[in-house]
Amino acid sequence: MKKFLVVVALSLVVVLPALSSAEIREGSFEINPYAGYYKLHDTNRGGLGLGLGYNITKNWGVQLATDYVKSRANLYHGDVLYHFMPEKAFNPFIMAGVGSAHKKSNDGTKYNKIMEEHGVGFKYFFNDYVGLRVDAKGIMEKHSGFATTAGLVFALGGKMSQSQKVQKAAEPTAVVQKAEPKPEPKKIEPKPEPRPAPKQETMELAAQKPKYAAPVKVVLEDIHFDFDKATLTKEAKKILDENAAKIKANSGIGVQIEGHACAHGTDAHNDALSERRANAVKEYLVKSGIDAKRLSTISYGEKRLAMPEVPTAGNKNSKEAKANRRVHFEVIVK
């Protein structure tokens, strides 16, 4: 037992410097060596265990495990786990299972009984592959009891998490510098012959031609939203009023309203959220007097981040996340 705890402590020292965002990965396997304290009727002792798990989805997982309680009991059980926050590094869960208990009582008698167990716990992942797991569970065999255990969990395989996708996309790529082409020798053009002075009639006609102003570039400012909201803020409404005035002043343009979201949450959730944001902006502009036929909407979710972002439990309001929660305007000249 002491040797096992030393190994666990040393492992934590190694992995703690690598703290980062992690989550439960669908289709991943987990190896969970652990140690703990067991109270089984007349047995109060420490023990060791090993669990092998598989995450069917991010929320649901199964595990086969065995526990050895210092020459007094061997427990074999299969459990079902439900993870409450699979996209977070800290992930509480509930579990329940059945199995077989092989126990030796204080009077020397031995018995085998079907056991059931239920409990709660949490996993805390230091990175995408290593974490800490703590369980507290009740055990019912011939007698009732309980156990508290703690150990490491090693996650292998599974689908790449959303944070990993964003982190990979944010990694700088090597830039291959192309050799600049050598400039071609300049051709010596013959000097043009002097043109005759324009006639007086031509100069008068030119003076009569109307002068047209250079085309004006229409720039519409983006607006931003609070976390997981599609409600227009006071600042957003002020910017929309200014954008509406520009659209009214340029009758020859249309506007595509692009809804965007930050990297927190699932793809489906962010697609729906960015669509609500785009529709909220269109509704406001129509009420401001702009013909709805001049406006169109499109939802990008988190597919076009303004700034690279790695979502964690504590950075929902980072400058990157705030920049990505937006509606962008694309001016279309008709």
C-alpha positions in Angstrom: 0.0 0.0 0.0 2.7 2.5 1.0 4.7 1.7 -2.2 1.6 2.3 -4.3 0.8 5.6 -2.7 4.5 6.7 -3.3 4.1 5.8 -7.0 0.8 7.8 -7.2 2.5 10.9 -5.5 5.5 10.8 -7.8 3.2 10.5 -10.8 1.3 13.6 -9.7 4.5 15.5 -9.4 5.4 14.6 -12.9 2.0 15.5 -14.5 1.0 18.5 -12.5 3.3 20.9 -14.4 1.4 20.0 -17.6 -2.0 21.2 -16.4 -4.2 22.0 -19.3 -7.8 21.8 -20.6 -9.0 18.2 -21.2 -12.2 16.3 -21.4 -13.9 12.9 -21.7 -13.4 11.6 -25.3 -16.0 9.5 -27.0 -14.6 6.0 -27.8 -11.6 6.3 -25.4 -10.4 3.5 -23.2 -9.4 4.3 -19.5 -7.0 2.4 -17.2 -7.5 3.2 -13.5 -5.1 1.9 -10.9 -6.3 3.0 -7.4 -5.9 2.5 -3.6 -8.4 3.1 -0.8 -10.1 2.3 2.4 -12.8 -0.4 2.7 -15.3 -1.0 5.5 -17.0 -4.4 4.8 -18.9 -5.5 8.0 -16.1 -6.8 10.2 -13.3 -5.7 7.9 -11.8 -2.2 8.1 -8.7 -2.2 5.9 -6.9 -0.6 3.0 -6.9 -2.2 -0.4 -5.8 -1.9 -4.0 -7.8 -2.0 -7.3 -7.6 -1.8 -11.0 -10.3 -0.7 -13.4 -10.6 -0.9 -17.2 -13.1 1.4 -18.8 -14.6 2.4 -22.1 -16.5 5.7 -22.8 -19.4 4.8 -25.2 -20.2 8.6 -25.5 -18.9 11.6 -23.7 -21.5 11.2 -21.0 -21.9 7.4 -20.6 -19.1 4.9 -19.8 -18.7 1.4 -18.6 -15.9 -0.2 -16.4 -14.8 -3.7 -15.3 -12.8 -3.6 -12.0 -11.3 -5.8 -9.3 -10.4 -4.9 -5.7 -8.1 -6.7 -3.3 -8.6 -6.0 0.4 -5.6 -7.3 2.3 -6.2 -11.0 2.4 -9.8 -10.5 3.6 -11.8 -9.9 0.4 -11.7 -9.9 -3.4 -14.3 -7.9 -5.2 -15.1 -8.3 -9.0 -17.6 -5.8 -10.4 -18.9 -4.1 -13.6 -20.1 -0.5 -13.4 -21.9 2.1 -15.5 -20.9 5.8 -15.1 -22.6 9.0 -16.1 -20.3 12.1 -16.6 -22.0 15.4 -15.9 -19.5 17.8 -17.5 -17.6 15.8 -20.1 -16.1 18.8 -21.8 -14.5 20.1 -18.7 -11.2 19.2 -17.0 -13.1 18.7 -13.7 -15.8 16.1 -14.3 -18.2 14.8 -11.5 -20.0 11.5 -12.1 -22.4 9.0 -10.6 -22.0 5.2 -10.9 -23.8 2.0 -10.2 -22.9 -1.7 -10.8 -23.1 -5.3 -9.8 -20.5 -8.1 -9.2 -19.3 -10.8 -6.9 -17.8 -10.5 -3.4 -15.4 -13.3 -2.1 -14.9 -12.6 1.6 -13.3 -14.1 4.7 -14.9 -13.2 8.0 -13.0 -12.8 11.3 -14.1 -16.2 12.5 -12.4 -17.8 9.4 -15.5 -18.6 7.4 -15.5 -17.8 3.7 -18.4 -17.0 1.5 -19.2 -15.8 -2.1 -22.1 -13.3 -2.6 -23.5 -11.3 -5.4 -22.8 -7.6 -4.6 -24.2 -4.3 -5.8 -22.7 -0.9 -5.5 -23.6 2.7 -6.2 -21.7 6.0 -5.6 -20.4 9.3 -6.7 -17.0 10.6 -7.7 -15.0 12.9 -10.0 -12.2 12.8 -12.5 -9.8 15.7 -12.9 -7.7 15.5 -16.1 -4.3 17.2 -16.0 -3.9 16.9 -19.7 -5.6 14.9 -22.5 -4.2 11.6 -21.3 -3.6 11.6 -17.5 -6.0 12.5 -14.7 -7.0 11.9 -11.1 -10.1 9.9 -10.1 -11.7 9.8 -6.6 -14.7 7.5 -5.8 -17.0 7.2 -2.7 -19.5 4.3 -2.9 -21.8 2.1 -0.9 -21.4 -1.7 -1.2 -24.0 -4.3 -0.5 -23.2 -8.0 -0.4 -24.0 -10.3 2.6 -23.6 -7.1 4.7 -23.6 -3.4 3.8 -20.4 -1.4 3.7 -18.6 1.3 1.8 -15.3 2.2 0.2 -13.4 5.4 -0.7 -10.7 5.1 -3.3 -8.4 7.4 -5.3 -6.0 6.8 -8.1 -4.8 7.8 -11.6 -6.7 7.5 -14.8 -5.0 7.1 -18.2 -7.1 7.8 -21.3 -6.2 6.2 -24.6 -7.7 6.8 -28.1 -11.1 8.2 -28.8 -12.3 11.1 -31.0 -10.2 14.3 -30.9 -11.8 16.7 -28.4 -13.0 20.2 -29.5 -10.2 21.9 -27.5 -7.6 19.7 -29.2 -9.1 20.7 -32.6 -8.8 24.4 -31.8 -5.4 24.0 -30.3 -4.1 22.2 -33.3 -5.6 24.8 -35.6 -3.9 27.5 -33.5 -0.4 25.9 -33.7 1.9 27.9 -36.0 2.8 26.2 -39.3 6.2 26.4 -40.9 6.4 29.0 -43.6 8.4 28.0 -46.7 10.0 31.0 -48.2 9.9 31.0 -51.9 12.8 32.3 -53.9 11.9 35.6 -55.4 11.9 35.5 -59.2 14.7 37.5 -60.9 13.4 40.7 -62.4 13.2 40.7 -66.2 15.3 43.2 -68.0 13.5 46.4 -68.7 12.5 47.0 -72.2 13.4 50.4 -73.6 10.2 51.8 -75.1 10.5 54.4 -77.8 9.6 57.9 -76.8 6.1 58.8 -77.9 5.8 61.6 -80.4 4.3 64.8 -78.9 0.6 65.0 -79.4 -0.9 68.1 -81.0 -2.5 70.6 -78.7 -6.3 69.9 -78.3 -8.6 72.1 -80.3 -10.6 74.8 -78.4 -13.8 72.9 -79.2 -12.6 69.7 -77.6 -11.5 71.6 -74.4 -14.9 73.2 -74.1 -16.8 69.9 -74.5 -14.6 68.3 -71.9 -15.4 71.1 -69.5 -19.1 70.5 -70.0 -18.9 66.7 -69.0 -20.3 66.1 -65.5 -17.8 65.1 -62.9 -18.6 61.9 -60.8 -17.5 61.4 -57.2 -15.3 58.4 -56.5 -17.2 55.4 -55.1 -17.6 55.4 -51.3 -16.5 52.2 -49.5 -19.2 51.2 -47.0 -17.8 49.7 -43.8 -20.2 48.2 -41.2 -18.9 47.6 -37.7 -19.2 44.2 -36.0 -21.3 43.8 -32.9 -20.6 41.4 -30.0 -22.6 39.3 -27.5 -22.5 38.1 -23.9 -21.6 34.4 -23.3 -24.2 32.0 -24.6 -26.6 34.9 -25.4 -28.3 36.2 -28.5 -29.7 39.3 -26.8 -28.6 42.7 -28.2 -26.7 44.8 -25.7 -27.0 48.6 -25.5 -23.6 49.0 -27.1 -24.7 46.6 -29.9 -27.9 48.6 -30.6 -25.9 51.8 -30.8 -23.6 50.3 -33.4 -26.6 48.8 -35.3 -28.2 52.3 -35.5 -25.0 53.6 -37.1 -24.8 50.7 -39.5 -28.5 51.2 -40.4 -27.9 54.8 -41.3 -25.1 53.8 -43.7 -27.2 51.1 -45.3 -30.1 53.6 -45.9 -27.6 56.1 -47.4 -26.4 53.5 -49.9 -29.5 52.1 -51.6 -27.4 50.1 -54.1 -26.0 47.6 -51.5 -27.3 44.5 -49.8 -25.9 43.0 -46.5 -25.2 39.5 -45.5 -25.4 39.1 -41.7 -23.0 36.5 -40.5 -23.6 34.9 -37.0 -20.5 33.5 -35.1 -19.9 31.9 -31.7 -16.8 31.2 -29.5 -15.3 27.7 -29.1 -17.1 26.8 -25.9 -19.9 24.2 -26.3 -20.7 21.7 -29.0 -20.8 22.3 -32.7 -24.6 21.9 -32.9 -25.2 24.3 -30.0 -23.0 27.0 -31.4 -24.5 26.7 -34.9 -28.0 27.3 -33.4 -26.7 30.1 -31.2 -25.0 32.0 -34.0 -28.2 31.6 -36.2 -30.2 33.2 -33.4 -27.7 36.1 -33.2 -27.9 36.7 -37.0 -31.7 36.7 -36.9 -31.8 39.1 -33.9 -29.7 41.6 -35.9 -31.8 41.2 -39.0 -35.0 41.8 -37.0 -33.5 45.0 -35.5 -32.4 46.4 -38.8 -35.9 45.7 -40.4 -37.5 47.5 -37.5 -35.1 50.4 -38.2 -36.6 50.8 -41.7 -34.4 48.7 -43.9 -36.2 46.5 -46.5 -35.8 42.8 -45.5 -35.1 41.9 -49.1 -31.8 43.7 -48.8 -30.7 41.5 -45.8 -29.7 37.8 -45.7 -28.4 35.7 -42.8 -25.9 32.9 -42.5 -24.7 30.9 -39.4 -21.0 29.9 -39.1 -21.0 28.7 -35.4 -17.4 28.3 -34.4 -16.1 27.5 -37.9 -14.6 31.0 -38.5 -13.0 32.2 -35.3 -11.8 35.7 -35.3 -9.0 34.7 -32.9 -7.6 31.3 -32.1 -9.2 30.0 -28.9 -8.7 27.0 -26.6 -11.8 26.7 -24.4 -11.4 25.9 -20.7 -13.7 26.1 -17.6 -12.2 29.4 -16.6 -11.7 31.4 -19.8 -15.3 31.9 -21.0 -14.8 35.7 -21.0 -11.2 35.8 -22.3 -10.5 38.4 -25.0 -10.4 35.6 -27.6 -13.8 34.3 -26.6 -15.3 37.8 -26.5 -13.9 38.6 -30.0 -15.4 35.4 -31.4 -19.0 36.0 -30.1 -20.0 38.3 -32.8 -22.1 39.2 -35.9 -20.1 40.3 -38.9 -21.5 42.3 -41.9 -20.6 41.5 -45.5 -21.6 44.3 -47.9 -22.9 43.1 -51.3 -23.0 45.6 -54.2 -26.0 44.9 -56.4 
